[in-house]
Amino acid sequence: IHGCWHLPEGAAKGTLLFLHGYKGYMDWGAWQPTAACFAQAGWRFLRINFTHNGTHPEHPSAFVDLPAFGANTHRKELDETLAVLMALREPAPAGLPNDTATGPLGVIGHSRGGGIACLAAREACVRLEQMGLEGVTHLITWAAVADFESRFPQGAALESWKESGTLEVINHRTRQRLHHDWNFWADFQVHQDRLHIESAVREFPGLCLVAHAQDDTAVDASHAQQLATWARQATLFLIEQGGHTFGAKEPWTLPHLPEELDVLYQTTLRFLEEGRADG
């Protein structure tokens, strides 16, 4: 699993793991400067690439491994996130300056990564509690999906996918023709109970921030309303404009965050440090 740490200069307030979304990667758009902002504010921030997102460690910002993209599943991304969270909570040698085994641990997920974050946060808490270790304390979703099943093709399109074994999708930014193997759907069907976001959110014991832009055309803001309704300790933050990526685009070459993403960053930071999202 390829990742990148952003570390504060002094003592850390806690640790954050960031999960990118569908057709995304850890270096997409303004995610790197966003991570740097959290580190400057005193938080360890880890961005990762899922192993089957279509990129490669030697080309982390390009879709060069199309067979891997085709073979990806939700369960792969969940298992990888769990592996990272469990590793972060492993007891560290005494005196390690960046010990993540204790203290606040948050998972931030964008889009599909937000759904994966919901699943992983709950499952990691269960496993870590069984081991007598601290669990995930904060679940944060940015423009997240509230369920996976509704995102799949239906009817004739689903039957066509089954017959051909592949489903073609277009990456409109790169103009590449990508595909999903039939196992993407088949694996979800076999493991749909484990991949049920509503159940995970309802059972997550920590604090939850659900953030969404009301003009998001990729994932409707109603998904945020659902997530906030299900969570035990939820804070819902809706921003009027920003789209699916809160004003960011690829590539992002400006020296500052887009206005909407900066608002999201400030709101998330306030939530982490004060337990609230309002000013």
N, C-alpha and C positions, 0 to 999 in steps of 0.2 A: 504494500500500500504506500503510494508516494504522497508525501506531505511536506508542509513547510511550517515551521514555528515562527511566531512573532513574540518576543519576550520583553517584558518591562525591564527597565534599568535597575530598579530596586526590588523590594519585596513584593511579591505578587498578591493580588487580592483574591485570585481564583483562576480557574482554567476554563477555557471555552473551546469546543470542538465545532467546526463549521462544515456543513454538508452542502455541496452544490446540487443543482437541480438537473432535470432532464435536458439532454443535449448541452449540458454545461460542464464546467471543470473548475478547479480551484483558482485558476488565474483569470477566469472570465471577467471582463469589464473592470469594475471598481472593487472587486473583492479583496485584492491585495492591499490597496490603501485603506480600506475599511478595517482590515485586520491590524494594520499599523496604528490606526487610531485607538483601537482597544488596547493595544500594547502600551501606547503612550499614556493611556489612562490607568495603567497598572494591572492589566489582565494578560495572562498567558493566552495566546490564541493560536490554535492549530487548524490549518486548512488541509484537507486531504482530497485526493482524486480517487474515486472508486475505480477498482481495477478494470472494470469492463465498460467504462464510459466512452471508449473509443480513442482516448489519447494514449500516449506511451511515455514512460519516464524520461526518455530522450527527446520527446516532443510533447510536453505537457499541455500545450495550448493549441494542438491541432488534432483533427480526427484522422489518424493514420492507421488505426487498428479497427477496421470495420467489422471483421469477423468477431472480435471481442464485443463490440457494441451489439451485434446481432445475438450473441449468446448471453447477454446480460439478463438478470432477473431481479425482482424486488428482494428476493431472499438473499441473493449474493450481497446486495448493498446493506441489508440489515445485518448479516453475519459479519461483514467487514467493520461496520460501525460498532457493533458489540465488541469485536476483538480490540478495537482501539480504546473503547471506554474501559474495558477490563484491564488493559495494559496500563492505562493512566492511573487506575486505582491500586495497582500492585504496590506493596510496601517498598519504599525506596531506601537505599543505604543511608545511614545517618550522615547528616551534614550536606546532603545534596542540595544545591542552591535552588533548584526548581523542582521541588517535591510536589507532585500532583496527587499523591495518595490521599491527602486530607484537604479539607476546605471546600469552598464552593466549586461545583463542576456543572457547567451548563452545556447544552447541545443546541446549536442554532442550525436550522435547516431551511433552505430556500426551495420553494416549489415542491417538486417530488421529494427533494431532500428533506423538506419539512415533514412530509408523511413518514419518511424513514426515521427521522429524529423522534417522532412520537412513539413509534414502535420500539426503537432502541432504548429510549429513556426508561420506559416501563420495564422492559425485559432486563436491562442492566441493573435496575434497582432490585429486582427480585433475586438475581444471581448474586449480587454483591451483598445483600442482606443475609443470604444463606451462608456466605463466607465470613460474616462479621465485619464487613468493610463498609465504608461510607458509599452511598449511592449517588445518583445524579440529583442535583438540587434544583436545577432550573431547566425548563423546556421552553425554547423560543422558536416560533415559526414565523417565517417571512414569506408571505404570499403562498402559503402551503395548501396542498390538496387535503381534503377531508376523507377521501376514500380513493382507492385505486381501481376498483372494478368498473366504475362509471367512465374511466378514461380509456378503456379498451373499446375496439370496434364492436359493433353489434349486428345482428341479423345477417344479411347477405355478405357484408364485408367480413364478418367473422368466419363464415363458412368458406369464403374464398381464401382466407388466410390459412385455414385448416387444410384445404385441398392442396394449396401450393407449398405450404410449409414455411413461407416467408411473407412478411408484411413490409412493404416499402414505405419509408417515410422520408421526407425531404428536409434537409437542414437548409432553411432559406437564407441563413447568413452566409454559409460557405457554398451554397448551391450543390451540395453533395447529396447523392442518393444513398440513404442508409436503409437498413432493414432490421426487423426483429424476427428471430426464429420462432416457430410455433411454440417452442418450449417456454417462451416468455409467458404466454397465457396458460399453458398446461401446468407449469410450476405454480402459478398463482392459484389455480383451482385446487391443487393438492394441499397447499399451505395457506388457504385463505383465512382460516381462523387465526393463525399467527400473524397474518398480514392485515388484520382488521383494525383500522386506525381508531375507530370510535371506542372499542374495548380498551385499547392501550391508553388513550387519553383519560378515560374514566377511571382507570386504575393507577395512573401515575400519581405518586403522593406529593410531589414537589410543587413549586411555583411555576406558573405557565403564563407566558406572554404570547398573544396571538396578534400579529401585525399584518395588515393588508391594505392595498390601495383600492379605493372604491371604483376606479376606472380600469382595473385590471381586466383585460380581455382574454387572457390565457387561462386564468383560474378565477372564476367569479368570486366576489367578496362574500357570497353566501357560505362558502367553505369556511371562512374565518368565523362567521356567526355560529356555525355548527361546532367547530372546535372549542370555541369559548363556552358554549352551552354545556359541552360534555366535561370540561376540565373541572377538577375539584377546587383549585385555587387559581382562577383565570383572571387575566387582565387583557381586555380587548382594546387594540389601538388601530383605528381606521384613519387613513390619510386620504384626503379628497382626490389628489392626483399623484401620479408617479408611475402608473402602469405596472406591469408584472415585475420589473426590475428596479423600481423606485428611482427612475430617472437615469439609470446607468445604461451603457451600451458597450459593445465590443468593437474595436478597442476603446479603452478609456485613457485619454492622453493628457487630460487637464491635471493641474497640481492639487486640486481639491475635489472633494466628493460632490456629486450632484446634490442640489438643494434637498430633494426628497429623501435621498439616502442618508444625508447628514442628519435630517430630522429623525429618521429611523434609528440611526446610530445613537444619537443623544437620548432618545426615548428608551432604547434597549439598555444603555448604560445606567440610566436612572432606575430602571426596573431592577437591574442586577444589584445596584448599590443601596437602593432605598425601598425596593419592593413595590414600586408604583411607577406609572407611566406618565402621569400628569405633571405639569410644570410647577 
